[in-house]
Every structure is written in structure tokens, then in C-alpha cells.
Amino acid sequence: MTVREIIERHPRPISLDRDLLFRCIDECFDCSATCTACADACLGESDALELIRAIRLNLDCADLCDAVGRVVTRQTEPDLGVVRAALEACVVACRACGDECERHAAHHDHCRVCTEVCRRCEQACSDLLASVG
């Protein structure tokens, strides 16, 4: 079964827009994996010392996206203040990581891809955040 199927069968689901929730979950986990891979690719570059900030932001973003994906997947008795704070942190991390990777995108294609994924995740988290209120 997929996460969507589990949530659709959950006995006490959060009353949030399901499409926004599923998009956020998908984008968070994709962004986490992408940022981890980008950090690793940065480490393999000959100019890795110039990519230290990108590597750090990749790893921070990956950790936050993974955590937010897990937080919003849980449906039973959420504290919406915690959910909002987590989504806000993810938006900030995705923006920072996307901005930094964009600086390197012309020379490193993995950074270009990472920028795109961070922007999608930032938008998905922002959209879900707006629906939480």
C-alpha cells in the first residue's frame, strides 16, 4: 500500500486538503533525497571547497524535508502549531538551498536539478501552510 492509500483509510484524518497534503508529502521526500544526492555530488566536484555552503544547505534542507514529510504524514491528533512551524521551517530551508544551488547551476547540473526540486517543495509546503491557516 502507498502512503496515500493508508491516509485515505485512516480512521481520524486531519481535515486538510488531501491534494495539497499528498503533494507536500511527495515533494518533501523527493526534495530530501535530491538534496542528499546533490550534497554528495558537490563533494565529488573538483571545486568542492567552493561548494561548502551549498553542501551545508543541502544537508539541512534534506533533514528538514524528511522531518516535515513524516510530520504531515501522521494524521492522529496533530498540533497544528507544530505543523505550521515545521512547514514554515521547510519553506525557509528550501528557499535558502534553492537560492544557493542556483548560484552554482551554470557550472553544476546537479545544482540546477536541485534548485528546481527545492522550488517545487517550497511551493508545496507554502500551499499546504496556507490551507492550515
C-alpha positions in Angstrom: 0.0 0.0 0.0 1.1 3.5 -0.6 1.1 6.4 1.9 -1.9 7.8 0.1 -3.9 4.6 0.5 -3.1 4.5 4.2 -4.1 8.1 4.8 -7.3 7.6 2.7 -8.2 4.7 5.1 -7.1 6.5 8.3 -9.9 6.4 10.9 -9.1 10.0 12.1 -7.6 12.0 9.2 -6.6 15.7 9.6 -9.1 17.9 7.9 -6.8 19.4 5.3 -7.0 19.5 1.5 -5.9 16.0 0.6 -4.4 17.0 -2.8 -2.2 19.6 -1.1 -1.3 17.2 1.7 -0.3 14.4 -0.8 1.7 16.9 -2.9 3.5 18.2 0.1 4.4 14.7 1.3 5.7 13.7 -2.2 7.7 16.9 -2.7 9.2 16.7 0.8 10.5 13.2 0.4 11.7 13.9 -3.2 13.5 17.1 -2.1 15.1 15.2 0.8 16.6 12.6 -1.5 17.5 15.1 -4.1 19.3 17.4 -1.7 21.2 14.5 -0.2 22.3 13.4 -3.7 23.3 17.0 -4.6 25.4 17.3 -1.5 27.2 14.1 -2.4 27.7 15.3 -6.0 29.1 18.6 -4.6 31.6 16.6 -2.5 32.8 14.9 -5.7 33.4 18.1 -7.6 36.9 19.4 -8.1 35.8 22.7 -6.6 34.2 21.2 -3.6 35.7 23.8 -1.3 33.7 26.5 -3.1 30.5 24.4 -2.6 30.7 24.2 1.2 27.7 26.4 1.8 25.7 24.5 -0.8 26.6 21.2 0.8 25.6 22.5 4.2 22.3 23.9 3.0 21.6 20.7 1.0 22.0 18.6 4.1 19.9 21.0 6.3 17.2 21.1 3.7 17.3 17.3 3.3 16.8 16.8 7.0 14.0 19.3 7.3 12.2 18.0 4.3 12.4 14.5 5.6 11.1 15.5 9.0 8.2 17.6 7.5 7.3 14.7 5.3 7.0 12.5 8.3 5.2 15.1 10.4 2.5 15.8 7.8 2.1 12.1 7.1 0.9 11.5 10.7 -2.8 12.1 11.0 -3.8 11.4 14.6 -4.2 14.4 16.9 -1.8 16.8 15.3 -0.9 20.1 16.9 -1.4 22.5 14.1 1.0 25.0 15.6 3.7 22.3 15.3 2.6 21.5 11.7 2.7 25.2 10.8 6.2 25.7 12.3 7.5 22.7 10.6 6.1 23.8 7.2 7.5 27.3 7.7 10.9 25.9 8.5 10.8 23.8 5.4 9.8 26.8 3.2 12.8 28.7 4.6 15.2 25.8 4.1 14.0 25.1 0.6 14.3 28.7 -0.4 17.9 29.0 1.0 19.0 25.8 -0.5 17.4 26.6 -3.9 19.0 30.1 -3.9 22.4 28.7 -3.1 22.2 25.9 -5.6 21.0 28.3 -8.3 24.3 30.2 -7.8 26.1 27.1 -8.9 23.7 25.8 -11.5 25.5 27.1 -14.5 28.6 25.0 -13.7 27.0 22.0 -11.9 23.9 20.4 -13.5 23.1 18.6 -10.2 22.7 22.0 -8.6 20.3 23.1 -11.4 18.2 20.0 -10.8 18.3 20.5 -7.0 17.2 24.2 -7.4 14.1 23.0 -9.4 13.2 20.4 -6.8 13.7 22.8 -3.9 11.4 25.4 -5.6 8.7 22.7 -6.1 8.9 21.7 -2.4 8.9 25.3 -1.2 5.7 25.9 -3.2 4.0 22.6 -2.0 4.8 23.5 1.7 3.6 27.1 1.2 0.4 25.9 -0.3 -0.3 23.4 2.5 0.7 26.1 5.0 -1.9 28.4 3.5 -4.6 25.8 3.9 -3.6 25.1 7.6 -4.3 28.8 8.4 
